[in-house]
Amino acid sequence: MDIRLLIIDAPTHYLLKKTYDNRLDILYNTFLSNQAKNLNFIYLSKEMLPMFEPGDFIDFEHLNKNGRKKMTEFLKSYLNNNFNTIFQK
């Protein structure tokens, strides 16, 4: 059985990015993308996630009910589209 690790970058409020240098995001994404290729895991960066609005968050890092629903629908769709053989058993 082929089991692959799936790492998903968590959505964050856009104002959080104003608290640190954006080069950190670039380094972080580059590192995880390279590791995903080298170690054969799947990395979904923030750019691959749905657009989250300020109203989707309770605070800078946690989704509220609407944001959680949006994320859940995305994950459901992603898993069904990319791993549908798992769910057809």
Secondary structure, DSSP 4 states (H G I P E B T S, - for coil): -----EEEPPP--GGGGGGS-THHHHHHHHHHHHHHHHHT-EEE-GGGSPP--GGGBSSSS-B-HHHHHHHHHHHHHHHHHHSHHHHT-
